């Protein structure tokens, strides 16, 4: 059994990245809804944000 520090660091970094992506998918449309008051614009932003995924 070798040194598992690089593997653990990669798994932690991946988890942080996944959490950030999930929060972005929620936060950006919410920000648009709060600033514009338009549910339609928030829907378009949510669609565009999830399209690459």
C-alpha positions as CSV (number, residue, x, y, z in Angstrom):
1,X,0.0,0.0,0.0
2,X,1.5,3.3,-1.1
3,X,0.9,6.8,-0.1
4,X,-2.8,7.7,-0.5
5,X,-2.5,11.4,0.0
6,X,-2.8,12.3,-3.7
7,X,-5.9,10.2,-4.0
8,X,-7.5,11.7,-1.0
9,X,-6.7,15.2,-2.2
10,X,-8.2,14.5,-5.6
11,X,-11.4,13.1,-4.0
12,X,-11.7,16.1,-1.7
13,X,-11.2,18.5,-4.6
14,X,-13.7,16.7,-6.7
15,X,-16.3,16.9,-3.9
16,X,-15.7,20.6,-3.5
17,X,-16.1,21.2,-7.2
18,X,-19.3,19.2,-7.4
19,X,-20.8,21.2,-4.5
20,X,-19.8,24.4,-6.1
21,X,-21.4,23.4,-9.4
22,X,-24.6,22.4,-7.6
23,X,-24.8,25.7,-5.7
24,X,-24.2,27.6,-8.9
25,X,-27.1,25.8,-10.7
26,X,-29.4,27.0,-7.9
27,X,-27.8,30.4,-7.1
28,X,-27.6,32.0,-10.5
29,X,-31.2,31.6,-11.5
30,X,-32.2,32.7,-8.0
31,X,-30.1,35.8,-8.4
32,X,-31.7,36.6,-11.7
33,X,-35.2,36.1,-10.2
34,X,-34.4,38.4,-7.3
35,X,-32.8,41.2,-9.4
36,X,-35.3,41.2,-12.3
37,X,-38.4,39.8,-10.8
38,X,-39.0,37.8,-14.0
39,X,-39.6,34.0,-13.6
40,X,-39.2,33.7,-17.4
41,X,-35.7,35.1,-17.4
42,X,-34.8,33.0,-14.4
43,X,-36.0,29.9,-16.3
44,X,-34.0,30.9,-19.4
45,X,-30.9,31.3,-17.2
46,X,-31.5,27.9,-15.5
47,X,-31.9,26.3,-18.9
48,X,-28.7,27.8,-20.2
49,X,-26.8,26.8,-17.0
50,X,-27.9,23.2,-17.2
51,X,-27.5,22.8,-20.9
52,X,-23.7,22.0,-20.9
53,X,-24.3,19.4,-18.1
